[in-house]
Amino acid sequence: MTVDRYVELLKKGKYDASELPEFSSRDIPALLAYSNDTQLIKDFPRNIISSLWLPDCSLGMYLLWTIESIRARAIDSEYLIGTFPSQNPIVQKRDNLSLLLENSEIRELIARSYNDWWESNKNKDFDRFKETDPLKNTEYRWH
């Protein structure tokens, strides 16, 4: 699976796998290229352990969650369930754990955090920065 094919299938509502693709750190730049895409997608893999049903998600936020999947698998995150890095492709506040449904301001902040994380580390071996949480300087974490 290539990133472009993944994006094409998500946009058309035809990605029918039950998990996220097992991309690697080499795919992060291609995924980041779509981080500000606001197209809403409705048919996408969802973590079956979550009781929250999201009817849709912006493509950009979903691809940022896909990047988090790469990082979570690389560090064997305790939150990893299959290829899902968390329960849902939305963020919540760290201090009070209130759920925040996506809006443009939050999506832009999350996208900027991931882009900054990548740009400041891309010339390093992924193993040297995979444990650095791209959201560490924000008040958010993945739900």
C-alpha positions as CSV (number, residue, x, y, z in Angstrom):
1,M,0.0,0.0,0.0
2,T,1.4,3.4,-0.9
3,V,0.3,6.6,0.8
4,D,-1.2,8.0,-2.4
5,R,-3.3,4.8,-2.8
6,Y,-4.4,4.9,0.8
7,V,-5.5,8.5,0.5
8,E,-7.3,7.8,-2.7
9,L,-9.2,4.9,-1.1
10,L,-10.1,7.0,2.0
11,K,-11.3,9.9,-0.1
12,K,-13.5,7.6,-2.2
13,G,-14.8,5.7,0.9
14,K,-13.3,2.4,-0.5
15,Y,-10.6,1.6,2.0
16,D,-11.9,-1.7,3.3
17,A,-9.2,-3.0,5.6
18,S,-10.1,-3.2,9.3
19,E,-6.7,-1.8,10.4
20,L,-4.4,1.1,9.5
21,P,-1.7,0.2,7.0
22,E,1.6,-0.7,8.4
23,F,3.5,2.2,7.0
24,S,7.1,3.1,8.2
25,S,8.9,6.2,9.0
26,R,9.8,6.6,5.3
27,D,6.1,7.3,4.7
28,I,5.8,10.1,7.1
29,P,6.7,12.9,4.6
30,A,4.0,11.7,2.2
31,L,1.4,11.5,5.0
32,L,2.4,15.0,6.3
33,A,1.7,16.4,2.8
34,Y,-2.0,15.8,3.4
35,S,-2.0,17.0,7.1
36,N,-4.1,20.1,6.3
37,D,-6.6,18.3,4.0
38,T,-10.1,19.2,5.4
39,Q,-12.1,16.7,3.3
40,L,-14.4,14.8,5.6
41,I,-14.1,11.0,5.3
42,K,-16.8,8.7,6.6
43,D,-15.6,5.2,5.8
44,F,-12.4,4.5,7.6
45,P,-11.1,1.9,10.0
46,R,-12.1,2.4,13.6
47,N,-10.8,0.9,16.7
48,I,-13.4,-1.6,17.8
49,I,-12.7,-1.2,21.5
50,S,-13.9,2.4,21.5
51,S,-17.5,3.1,22.5
52,L,-17.3,6.5,20.8
53,W,-18.6,6.4,17.2
54,L,-17.2,9.2,15.0
55,P,-19.4,9.6,12.0
56,D,-16.7,11.4,10.1
57,C,-13.1,12.8,10.4
58,S,-11.1,15.1,8.3
59,L,-8.6,13.3,6.1
60,G,-5.8,15.4,7.5
61,M,-6.5,14.5,11.1
62,Y,-6.9,10.8,10.1
63,L,-3.5,10.8,8.4
64,L,-1.9,12.5,11.5
65,W,-3.3,9.6,13.5
66,T,-1.8,7.2,10.9
67,I,1.6,8.9,11.6
68,E,1.0,8.4,15.3
69,S,0.4,4.7,14.4
70,I,3.9,4.5,12.9
71,R,5.4,6.1,16.0
72,A,3.3,3.9,18.4
73,R,4.3,0.7,16.7
74,A,8.0,1.7,16.7
75,I,8.0,2.3,20.5
76,D,5.6,-0.5,21.3
77,S,3.2,1.9,22.9
78,E,1.1,0.7,25.8
79,Y,-1.9,2.4,24.0
80,L,-1.4,0.5,20.8
81,I,-4.3,-1.8,19.8
82,G,-3.5,-3.6,16.6
83,T,-2.3,-0.8,14.4
84,F,-4.4,1.8,16.2
85,P,-2.3,4.2,18.3
86,S,-5.3,5.1,20.5
87,Q,-9.0,4.7,20.6
88,N,-10.0,7.4,18.1
89,P,-8.5,9.9,15.6
90,I,-9.3,12.8,17.9
91,V,-7.5,14.6,20.7
92,Q,-8.3,15.4,24.3
93,K,-6.9,17.7,26.9
94,R,-4.2,16.1,29.0
95,D,-5.3,17.8,32.2
96,N,-9.0,17.0,32.3
97,L,-9.3,14.4,29.6
98,S,-12.3,16.1,28.0
99,L,-12.9,14.9,24.5
100,L,-12.5,17.5,21.8
101,L,-14.2,16.9,18.6
102,E,-12.2,18.2,15.7
103,N,-12.3,21.8,14.6
104,S,-10.0,23.7,12.3
105,E,-8.0,25.3,15.1
106,I,-7.2,22.0,16.8
107,R,-6.5,20.2,13.5
108,E,-4.1,23.0,12.5
109,L,-2.3,22.9,15.8
110,I,-1.9,19.1,15.7
111,A,-0.7,19.3,12.1
112,R,1.8,22.0,12.9
113,S,3.1,20.0,15.9
114,Y,3.6,16.9,13.7
115,N,5.2,19.0,10.9
116,D,7.6,20.7,13.4
117,W,8.5,17.4,15.0
118,W,9.3,15.9,11.6
119,E,11.2,19.0,10.3
120,S,13.4,19.2,13.4
121,N,14.3,15.5,13.3
122,K,14.0,14.3,9.7
123,N,17.8,14.2,9.2
124,K,18.2,11.9,12.2
125,D,17.7,8.2,12.4
126,F,14.1,7.6,13.3
127,D,15.2,5.4,16.3
128,R,16.7,8.6,17.8
129,F,13.5,10.5,18.0
130,K,10.6,8.0,17.7
131,E,9.9,8.3,21.5
132,T,9.5,12.1,21.3
133,D,5.8,12.8,21.4
134,P,5.0,15.4,18.6
135,L,2.2,16.7,20.9
136,K,4.4,17.1,24.0
137,N,4.4,20.9,23.8
138,T,0.6,21.1,23.5
139,E,-2.2,20.6,26.0
140,Y,-3.5,17.6,23.9
141,R,-3.0,13.9,23.5
142,W,-4.7,11.3,21.3
143,H,-7.9,9.9,22.7
